[in-house]
Amino acid sequence: MRAPKEYCAVALLFLVIALGFASAFAQGISSGLILQADEGERRIRRAADFPFILKVDKKNGGSTDMVMGMEDLKPGQGIPMHRHLHGDEIIFIHKGAAKVTLGEREARATEGATIYVPRNVRIGLTNPGPGTLTIVFTFSKPGFEEYLRETSSLEGQSLPVLSSEDRAKIRKKHEWHTVYEQR
């Protein structure tokens, strides 16, 4: 009777395929993501109460090499001067306008602008208003997303106050990746 042997061969083939998929997922291999504008890991910064979305990283999509997110800044809000020690950053102005400091240069960047920040170069930006500034940020190496998680809460969860002492401790912990000019 050949049917049981053929059945065993097919069952074994399915088992090998399933184990291959399980192994791939265990190693962080992903089939990719298609995310709409409002999709991803939605978070709120604890210090400034403005939202951002982590779109792609090891936790979201399984990327071990890149980080990408999207952030909204209200008029007057900004990202303080800092530098990333191990990875380059690209900031894309999706909506609105920003006053940007890159190294020693200052410029206005409007919708559609791209800002390339080589590693260890100072960057900071503010939203001069009047509307919301939406930026998309991408890092060539992971690390900064963990700082973002520690200084934020998931959307819909309580937003515990982040004291200046707590912020300083978190920044110190992440100085291997990002250094802020003011603590």
C-alpha positions in Angstrom: 0.0 0.0 0.0 1.6 3.2 -1.2 -1.0 5.6 0.2 0.4 5.7 3.8 4.0 6.2 2.6 2.9 9.0 0.3 0.9 10.5 3.1 3.9 10.3 5.4 6.1 12.0 2.8 3.6 14.8 2.3 3.2 15.2 6.1 7.0 15.3 6.5 7.2 17.9 3.7 4.6 20.1 5.4 6.5 19.7 8.7 9.8 20.8 7.2 8.1 23.8 5.6 6.5 24.8 8.9 9.7 24.4 10.8 11.4 26.6 8.2 8.9 29.3 8.6 9.2 29.0 12.4 12.9 29.2 12.2 12.8 32.3 9.9 10.5 34.1 12.3 12.7 33.2 15.3 15.6 34.7 13.4 13.7 37.9 12.8 13.1 37.4 9.1 9.9 39.2 8.0 7.8 39.1 5.0 7.5 43.0 5.2 4.9 45.5 6.1 2.4 47.7 4.3 1.3 50.4 6.8 -1.2 53.1 6.2 -0.4 56.6 7.5 -1.9 56.0 10.9 -0.7 52.5 11.4 2.2 51.3 13.5 3.2 51.4 17.2 1.4 54.6 18.2 3.0 56.4 21.1 2.9 59.7 23.0 6.0 61.5 24.4 5.8 61.8 28.1 7.6 65.2 28.3 5.9 67.1 25.5 2.6 65.3 24.9 3.0 64.9 21.1 2.3 61.7 19.2 4.6 59.6 17.1 4.4 56.2 15.4 7.3 53.7 15.3 6.7 52.1 11.9 9.6 49.8 11.3 12.2 48.4 13.6 13.1 45.0 15.2 9.8 44.9 17.1 7.7 46.2 14.2 8.4 44.3 11.0 11.5 42.5 12.3 14.2 44.8 10.8 17.5 44.5 12.5 19.1 47.2 10.4 16.7 50.1 10.1 14.3 52.3 12.1 11.6 54.4 10.7 8.9 56.5 12.3 6.5 59.4 11.8 5.9 62.3 14.3 3.6 65.3 14.6 4.7 68.5 16.2 2.3 71.3 17.2 3.3 74.9 16.6 6.1 75.8 19.0 7.1 72.2 19.7 10.5 71.0 18.6 13.2 68.4 18.8 16.2 69.6 20.9 19.7 69.8 19.6 21.3 66.3 19.6 23.5 64.0 17.6 23.5 60.3 16.8 26.8 58.6 17.3 26.4 55.4 15.3 23.8 55.9 12.6 22.8 58.4 9.9 19.3 59.9 9.9 17.0 61.1 7.2 14.1 63.4 8.1 11.4 64.0 5.5 9.0 66.9 5.9 5.7 65.3 5.1 3.5 68.2 6.1 4.1 71.8 7.3 7.4 73.5 7.7 10.3 73.4 10.2 13.1 75.6 11.3 16.1 73.3 11.1 19.6 73.5 12.6 22.0 71.1 11.0 25.6 71.4 12.2 26.1 75.1 12.2 23.6 75.9 9.5 20.0 77.1 9.9 17.3 76.8 7.3 13.6 76.6 6.8 12.5 73.2 5.4 9.0 73.0 3.8 6.7 70.2 2.8 8.6 67.6 0.7 12.0 68.6 2.0 14.6 66.0 2.9 17.2 66.5 5.6 20.2 64.2 5.7 22.0 64.0 9.0 25.3 62.1 8.9 26.3 60.4 12.2 27.7 62.7 14.8 26.3 65.9 13.2 24.1 68.1 15.4 20.4 68.3 14.5 17.5 70.1 16.0 14.2 71.5 14.6 11.1 73.4 15.7 7.7 73.9 14.2 7.3 77.7 13.7 3.6 77.2 12.9 0.9 77.9 12.2 -0.1 74.3 11.5 1.0 70.8 12.5 4.5 69.7 11.3 4.6 66.0 10.4 8.0 64.5 9.9 9.1 61.0 8.8 12.4 59.9 10.3 14.6 57.0 9.2 17.8 55.7 10.9 20.5 53.5 9.2 21.2 51.7 12.5 18.9 50.8 15.4 19.0 52.2 18.9 17.1 55.4 19.0 13.8 53.7 19.0 14.5 52.3 22.5 15.1 55.8 23.8 11.8 56.8 22.3 10.0 53.9 24.0 11.5 54.8 27.4 10.4 58.4 27.1 6.9 57.7 25.8 3.7 55.7 26.5 1.6 53.7 24.2 -1.3 55.7 22.9 -4.3 55.2 25.2 -2.3 54.3 28.2 -1.7 56.6 31.1 1.0 59.3 30.5 3.1 59.4 33.6 5.0 62.6 34.0 8.7 62.4 33.1 10.7 64.5 35.6 13.9 66.2 34.5 15.8 63.8 36.7 14.2 60.8 35.0 14.8 62.3 31.5 18.5 62.8 32.4 18.9 59.2 33.6 17.3 57.9 30.4 19.4 60.1 28.2 22.6 59.0 30.1 21.6 55.3 29.5 21.2 55.9 25.8 24.4 58.1 25.3 25.9 55.2 23.4 23.6 56.1 20.6 22.3 59.7 21.1 23.8 62.7 22.9 21.6 65.7 23.7 23.3 69.2 24.2 21.1 70.0 27.2 20.1 67.5 29.9 
